[in-house]
Amino acid sequence: MRLFLRPSEAKPPPEPLRTDDRAAVLVGMGIWTGLFVIGLLVPEARQSGQGRWLGSCIAGLLLGLVALHYLRRRDRRR
């Protein structure tokens, strides 16, 4: 067994897989939205000073919007 191949012996790299990145981002945003609604409906979370959980959900949604904008720009360039 050899560790290195000559360039003439190497196989070409495979083609990259096409994925639906937009669907993955939308699923993640849906999960963050659901957690935000649950956080609003559970009064114990708001009364115990756990406001950072709601802030985390909002941050997740905002990052999802940034990702959608990035994906839209990337697809336009292709």
Number of C-alpha atoms within 10 A of each C-alpha: 3 4 4 8 9 6 8 6 8 9 8 7 6 6 6 6 6 6 8 8 11 15 11 12 19 16 12 15 20 15 15 21 17 13 17 19 13 13 18 14 11 10 10 11 16 15 9 8 9 12 13 11 15 20 12 14 20 17 13 19 21 14 14 21 15 13 16 17 12 12 15 12 11 10 8 8 7 5
